[in-house]
Amino acid sequence: MVDLHWKSKIPASDMSSKSPKLSLPAANSLPSLQLPFRTTDISPAPPALCAAYDYYLSLPQLRTLWNSRDFPNWNNEPILKPALQALEVTFRFLSIVFSDPRPHSNHREWNRVIESLAIHQIEIIAMLCQDEELNSQTRGTVPTADLTVDSTNNSETRSYSEASLLPRLATWYKSKDVAQRILLTVECQMRRCSYTLGLGEPNLAAKPSLLYDRVCRPSEIHALKTTPYDERVENYENHAVHATHQIAESWIHTSRKLLERIADAIHSKRLEQAAEDCHAVERIWKLLAEVEDLHLMMDPDEFLRLKNQLSVRSSSGETASFCFRSKELVELTKMCRDLRHMVPQILEVEVDPKGGPRIQEAAMKLYVSKSAFEKVHLLQAMQAIEAAMKRFFYAYKQVLTVVMGSSEANCNRVGLSCDSADSLTQIFLEPTYFPSLDAAKTFLGYLWDNNDYKWP
């Protein structure tokens, strides 16, 4: 998947003796780092398959909504808008689940997993809102509406969304319990913000409400709920699959915008802000794994029949996994991988053209000194993104096997050895994207293990 330019930069086994804190007894030998080197690349599926995927999910129309700028002075709009739209699609998914007439569907568990998915999205949205208020460049630019006072009876009128599905779900007897718990989650998660989302939550602090309908455009989002194949595909799982992937694609777009902001923050030396955004990307990767798990709840027979009706199957010799039909996911993966190029800039060290361990030594000194803690936070967060991303692809491999069967998975070259051309397997089996940080921690641990002082 990745062209790793670090084979010649593997740290040498003889460390410099100029730093007394990092010197080793002469009798001991440093551990040997025998990391495999493999040049891999990741690319999307053939253009025809990607085009069919985009067409099924109405991604061109969704991208238009994601990229629309209704509030030019609000710098956080490109990030929060697709996140809120993913949440709104989740509310639509909730209505699909509660409207499911099939007696064999596991309604109780479906209700639980969709509620959990909505709650985890609200947690990330609240985190993004909190970080926005801590940033001087984005603070105070969010479009909100204050509570109005009715002069006739001196009572307050709360301003909240009229187009979102959640307030209506909160009044429907089937979904009332779940929807009201989601509203309470909004109330709790937004307590640290100076405003609330305006979805009909209690708003006990009488804070201003986000102009949710103007930001999210729920009516336009729900206009994309139909698929191009509704007329000829009679399958209840069709809308479940459609909603699942629209949620995933919206969050993938949010992550890409966050990574663009991370790069800008690093270049501008705003490292703490970059670290916070990295943690948000990490959480989104974990959320994407939860979204993919929704496939495990779908009826096996109806899902496989839908797969056949949509002509979704791997072709012989195809090396790109099903998930790489999403061009946005491929680009997100590449952007996360390329964070490794920013390590020298963060450590303020140039790469040694002769392959010396400059970056490794700088990282070791940084970990020991604890002076520039914001750099440590950022480096840790970048490695957390790598771990979360590789966990996602490993989990996706398991989901693919469970929902489609190992035979179909093997036709798609999933589960073969890492020496094969299967890019999905190579993603979570290839070496770390941060070899210098990995080497720094390895040798630092070795130093502590060989220190004369031992804890009692």
VOGU-3710 file (C-alpha; in Angstrom, 3 decimals, decimal comma):
1> mvdlhwkski> 0,000/0,000/0,000  2,717/2,446/0,955  6,066/3,353/-0,485  8,020/3,501/2,773  11,195/5,523/2,397  12,921/4,345/5,508  14,881/1,218/4,665  18,092/3,211/4,528  17,118/5,108/7,680  16,830/2,171/10,101
11> pasdmssksp> 18,762/3,331/13,166  22,274/2,003/13,509  23,009/-0,234/16,483  25,770/2,022/17,867  24,266/5,078/19,495  26,203/8,247/19,976  27,929/8,543/23,346  27,636/12,309/23,458  24,474/12,164/25,546  25,275/10,690/28,995
21> klslpaansl> 21,603/10,089/29,736  21,228/7,812/26,757  24,542/5,957/26,981  24,657/2,184/27,433  27,021/-0,171/29,202  29,663/-1,336/26,770  29,038/-4,977/27,615  25,488/-4,873/26,413  24,374/-4,906/22,824  21,386/-3,000/21,554
31> pslqlpfrtt> 18,359/-4,943/20,316  18,228/-5,718/16,640  15,313/-4,249/14,716  14,581/-6,632/11,865  11,583/-4,930/10,335  10,266/-6,263/7,039  10,479/-3,881/4,145  7,848/-4,034/1,519  6,840/-1,515/-1,102  3,096/-1,509/-1,443
41> dispappalc> 0,556/0,830/-2,886  -3,142/1,347/-2,474  -5,430/2,272/-5,309  -9,193/2,311/-5,788  -11,115/-0,396/-7,596  -11,543/-0,148/-11,382  -13,292/3,087/-12,456  -16,475/1,292/-13,549  -16,922/-0,242/-10,086  -16,228/3,065/-8,334
51> aaydyylslp> -18,719/4,831/-10,614  -21,391/2,235/-9,839  -20,726/2,653/-6,114  -21,026/6,443/-6,368  -24,216/6,166/-8,404  -25,869/3,789/-5,940  -25,170/6,092/-2,968  -25,875/9,377/-4,822  -22,391/10,502/-3,838  -22,141/13,309/-6,412
61> qlrtlwnsrd> -25,190/14,965/-4,825  -23,867/14,291/-1,341  -20,503/15,828/-2,199  -22,296/18,943/-3,393  -23,977/19,223/0,013  -20,735/18,498/1,898  -18,811/21,169/-0,001  -21,471/23,879/0,062  -20,483/26,965/2,036  -23,507/28,742/3,465
71> fpnwnnepil> -21,503/30,568/6,146  -18,198/31,834/4,667  -17,010/33,218/8,019  -17,448/29,877/9,777  -14,176/28,003/9,317  -15,477/24,812/10,907  -18,369/24,426/8,454  -16,563/22,015/6,057  -15,931/19,695/9,012  -19,151/19,874/11,000
81> kpalqalevt> -21,561/19,921/8,054  -20,874/16,359/6,781  -20,739/15,124/10,377  -24,203/16,523/11,113  -25,479/15,113/7,829  -24,189/11,663/8,793  -26,088/12,024/12,069  -29,262/12,971/10,199  -28,925/9,887/7,966  -28,639/7,881/11,193
91> frflsivfsd> -32,002/9,270/12,310  -33,423/8,124/8,972  -31,865/4,705/9,562  -33,581/4,642/12,947  -36,946/5,257/11,289  -36,209/2,430/8,829  -35,523/0,043/11,698  -38,694/0,973/13,593  -40,760/0,702/10,423  -39,433/-2,767/9,596
101> prphsnhrew> -42,467/-5,084/9,350  -40,473/-8,325/9,078  -41,159/-10,607/12,049  -37,804/-12,365/11,728  -35,754/-9,155/12,103  -33,911/-8,714/15,406  -35,675/-5,452/16,257  -34,380/-5,191/19,805  -30,720/-5,477/18,841  -31,168/-3,221/15,809
111> nrvieslaih> -32,584/-0,513/18,103  -29,593/-0,852/20,403  -26,897/-0,681/17,735  -28,437/2,309/15,922  -28,877/4,168/19,210  -25,263/3,402/20,118  -24,108/4,596/16,699  -26,027/7,871/17,080  -24,603/8,442/20,560  -21,013/7,884/19,432
121> qieiiamlcq> -21,507/10,327/16,552  -22,877/12,938/18,939  -19,824/12,475/21,152  -17,489/13,217/18,236  -19,582/16,182/17,075  -19,545/17,619/20,605  -15,772/17,173/20,728  -15,395/19,029/17,440  -17,608/21,833/18,752  -15,591/22,095/21,971
131> deelnsqtrg> -12,294/22,211/20,077  -13,749/24,912/17,858  -14,400/27,155/20,854  -10,879/26,612/22,190  -9,409/27,730/18,871  -9,082/31,501/18,555  -9,470/31,284/14,763  -12,872/29,569/14,892  -14,314/30,766/18,219  -17,560/32,717/17,964
141> tvptadltvd> -18,140/32,134/14,251  -20,714/29,326/14,517  -24,186/30,350/13,264  -26,632/30,224/16,182  -30,023/31,593/17,186  -30,862/32,853/20,676  -33,983/31,930/22,593  -36,882/34,232/21,888  -39,306/35,548/24,461  -43,041/35,656/23,796
151> stnnsetrsy> -44,113/39,058/25,124  -47,774/38,013/25,417  -47,238/35,415/28,125  -43,609/36,161/28,996  -42,591/32,597/28,126  -39,481/31,369/26,351  -39,706/29,666/22,976  -36,896/27,329/22,128  -35,450/27,468/18,640  -34,844/23,989/17,242
161> seasllprla> -34,916/22,083/13,980  -38,179/21,712/12,130  -36,802/19,505/9,332  -34,810/16,937/11,308  -36,355/13,513/11,870  -35,272/13,284/15,506  -37,965/15,585/17,014  -40,619/13,585/15,151  -39,129/10,275/16,249  -39,326/11,558/19,827
171> twykskdvaq> -43,110/11,799/19,509  -43,739/8,470/17,737  -44,761/5,745/20,164  -42,450/3,170/18,566  -39,292/5,279/18,669  -40,080/7,670/21,503  -37,923/5,915/24,087  -34,792/5,728/21,911  -35,171/9,219/20,445  -35,577/10,855/23,852
181> rilltvecqm> -32,431/9,115/25,111  -30,578/10,484/22,092  -31,871/13,979/22,891  -30,618/13,631/26,465  -27,237/12,588/25,067  -27,152/15,782/23,014  -27,945/17,771/26,157  -25,166/16,089/28,155  -22,473/16,114/25,473  -23,000/19,786/24,588
191> rrcsytlglg> -22,798/21,014/28,201  -19,227/22,261/27,692  -20,175/24,321/24,622  -21,664/27,789/24,616  -24,419/26,579/22,274  -26,419/23,434/21,615  -27,341/21,558/18,445  -30,988/22,595/18,314  -32,493/19,161/17,765  -35,187/19,553/20,401
201> epnlaakpsl> -33,009/18,670/23,396  -34,119/20,153/26,767  -31,515/22,977/26,635  -31,795/23,547/30,374  -29,114/26,234/30,277  -31,108/28,221/27,679  -28,085/28,429/25,387  -28,210/29,592/21,786  -29,022/26,851/19,300  -27,136/25,968/16,162
211> lydrvcrpse> -29,007/26,846/12,972  -29,293/23,124/12,343  -31,660/23,243/9,378  -29,537/25,764/7,499  -26,267/23,961/8,257  -27,346/20,349/7,823  -30,137/20,792/5,238  -32,116/17,738/6,448  -34,716/18,026/3,689  -32,057/17,766/0,988
221> ihalkttpyd> -30,376/14,877/2,809  -33,618/12,908/3,053  -34,325/13,583/-0,626  -31,372/11,249/-1,295  -32,856/8,355/0,665  -33,999/6,501/-2,446  -31,637/4,368/-4,499  -31,546/4,218/-8,305  -32,674/0,586/-8,141  -35,735/0,896/-5,900
231> ervenyenha> -38,148/0,163/-8,736  -36,593/-3,181/-9,666  -35,076/-4,243/-6,342  -37,612/-5,382/-3,772  -35,393/-5,994/-0,784  -35,767/-4,439/2,653  -32,017/-4,550/3,258  -31,527/-2,239/0,285  -32,273/0,883/2,319  -30,229/-0,392/5,269
241> vhathqiaes> -27,143/-0,889/3,093  -27,753/2,473/1,406  -27,993/4,369/4,715  -25,007/2,524/6,201  -22,667/3,580/3,413  -23,969/7,154/3,262  -23,129/7,486/6,966  -19,660/6,053/6,397  -18,930/8,278/3,393  -19,983/11,419/5,262
251> wihtsrklle> -17,614/10,676/8,132  -14,806/9,780/5,732  -15,210/13,221/4,160  -15,101/14,810/7,629  -11,845/12,988/8,358  -10,270/14,218/5,148  -11,103/17,814/6,033  -9,656/17,289/9,513  -6,420/15,937/8,043  -6,140/18,992/5,814
261> riadaihskr> -6,486/21,159/8,927  -3,926/19,027/10,759  -1,345/19,635/8,023  -2,008/23,373/8,131  -1,763/23,435/11,945  1,591/21,612/11,885  3,017/24,010/9,303  1,807/26,918/11,481  3,311/25,376/14,664  -0,113/24,967/16,290
271> leqaaedcha> 0,792/21,504/17,526  -1,727/21,162/20,342  -4,582/21,925/17,967  -3,174/19,391/15,494  -3,050/16,786/18,272  -6,706/17,363/19,143  -7,717/16,963/15,501  -5,637/13,778/15,270  -7,580/12,322/18,192  -10,807/13,210/16,378
281> veriwkllae> -9,603/11,314/13,287  -8,712/8,353/15,478  -12,231/8,296/16,917  -13,738/8,501/13,442  -11,792/5,410/12,337  -13,255/3,566/15,323  -16,701/4,882/14,399  -16,284/3,637/10,833  -15,593/0,149/12,176  -18,838/0,370/14,135
291> vedlhlmmdp> -20,679/1,446/10,988  -19,323/-1,535/9,054  -20,470/-3,831/11,861  -24,060/-2,939/10,946  -23,736/-5,425/8,091  -23,581/-8,195/10,695  -27,156/-7,359/11,742  -28,622/-7,740/8,259  -30,568/-10,816/7,235  -28,050/-13,166/5,518
301> deflrlknql> -30,386/-14,405/2,801  -31,769/-10,984/1,907  -28,336/-9,350/2,020  -26,806/-11,929/-0,324  -29,835/-11,679/-2,614  -29,403/-7,887/-2,671  -25,729/-8,361/-3,467  -26,735/-10,451/-6,459  -29,447/-7,990/-7,526  -26,937/-5,135/-7,458
311> svrsssgeta> -24,320/-7,285/-9,244  -21,871/-6,664/-6,428  -19,305/-9,425/-6,597  -15,576/-9,710/-6,944  -14,192/-10,601/-10,318  -11,499/-13,183/-10,857  -8,049/-11,740/-10,268  -9,374/-8,528/-8,714  -7,001/-7,349/-5,996  -8,907/-4,339/-4,644
321> sfcfrskelv> -11,201/-5,152/-1,753  -14,862/-4,099/-1,798  -14,144/-1,135/0,486  -11,769/0,344/-2,106  -14,689/1,057/-4,382  -14,930/4,132/-2,177  -12,468/6,635/-3,631  -12,878/8,814/-0,535  -11,726/5,939/1,703  -8,659/5,344/-0,471
331> eltkmcrdlr> -7,703/9,022/-0,273  -8,300/9,096/3,490  -6,037/6,076/3,948  -3,280/7,707/1,921  -3,575/10,942/3,892  -3,294/9,102/7,206  -0,293/7,174/5,922  1,412/10,379/4,742  1,360/11,868/8,243  4,733/10,158/8,683
341> hmvpqileve> 6,339/12,785/6,455  5,580/15,445/9,084  7,602/13,813/11,871  10,903/15,582/11,020  9,120/18,939/10,939  7,512/18,280/14,325  10,843/17,256/15,857  12,609/20,116/14,032  15,232/17,722/12,712  16,315/17,144/9,139
351> vdpkggpriq> 16,528/13,613/7,808  20,130/12,446/7,676  20,939/11,806/3,984  23,405/9,117/5,084  20,716/7,240/6,983  21,819/8,228/10,468  19,446/8,039/13,452  18,839/11,786/13,818  15,041/11,494/14,051  15,217/8,541/16,429
361> eaamklyvsk> 17,625/10,331/18,768  15,542/13,513/18,694  12,429/11,506/19,563  14,204/9,747/22,457  15,389/13,047/23,894  11,889/14,482/23,511  10,307/11,555/25,373  12,841/11,809/28,197  12,930/15,600/28,599  9,123/16,102/28,714
371> safekvhllq> 9,720/19,769/27,902  7,781/20,106/24,647  4,766/18,076/25,752  2,633/19,290/22,827  5,023/17,498/20,454  4,663/14,282/22,426  0,880/14,619/22,357  0,903/15,078/18,581  3,269/12,193/17,867  1,248/9,876/20,102
381> amqaieaamk> -1,975/10,950/18,397  -0,508/10,321/14,946  0,496/6,804/15,952  -2,989/6,322/17,433  -4,444/7,109/13,991  -2,273/4,413/12,449  -3,390/1,862/15,038  -7,087/2,743/14,625  -6,837/2,644/10,831  -5,188/-0,774/10,767
391> rffyaykqvl> -7,757/-2,086/13,250  -10,505/-0,851/10,923  -9,153/-2,751/7,932  -8,566/-5,891/9,973  -12,133/-5,702/11,306  -13,426/-5,036/7,790  -11,785/-8,232/6,603  -13,628/-10,193/9,302  -16,961/-8,511/8,502  -16,503/-9,254/4,802
401> tvvmgssean> -15,933/-12,924/5,539  -18,904/-13,203/7,897  -21,498/-11,471/5,718  -20,397/-12,821/2,326  -18,711/-16,094/3,229  -15,074/-17,077/3,052  -15,425/-18,314/-0,529  -16,444/-14,876/-1,809  -13,797/-13,272/0,370  -11,088/-15,525/-1,043
411> cnrvglscds> -12,224/-14,729/-4,591  -11,465/-11,159/-3,639  -8,031/-12,277/-2,437  -8,813/-11,486/1,193  -7,100/-13,816/3,623  -4,126/-14,680/1,425  -0,546/-14,227/2,520  0,859/-10,749/2,909  3,145/-11,427/-0,058  0,126/-11,557/-2,345
421> adsltqifle> -1,299/-8,550/-4,154  -4,132/-8,113/-1,655  -3,868/-4,479/-0,589  -6,393/-4,925/2,236  -4,301/-7,556/4,031  -1,082/-5,626/3,480  -2,480/-2,517/5,150  -2,653/-4,079/8,599  0,357/-6,384/8,173  2,895/-3,925/6,824
431> ptyfpsldaa> 5,462/-2,268/9,117  4,748/0,848/11,113  4,475/4,143/9,261  6,637/5,763/11,949  9,821/3,639/12,090  11,894/6,305/13,830  9,347/6,700/16,632  9,078/2,931/16,881  12,870/2,613/17,113  13,048/5,424/19,697
441> ktflgylwdn> 10,584/3,644/21,975  12,293/0,290/21,426  15,717/1,598/22,412  14,321/3,751/25,212  12,666/0,683/26,678  15,946/-1,196/26,335  17,736/1,611/28,182  15,298/1,357/31,094  15,620/-2,431/31,148  19,397/-2,148/31,415
451> ndykwp> 19,506/0,761/33,872  21,335/0,063/37,100  18,441/1,438/39,145  15,494/-0,928/39,519  12,132/-0,150/41,021  11,474/-2,055/44,270
//
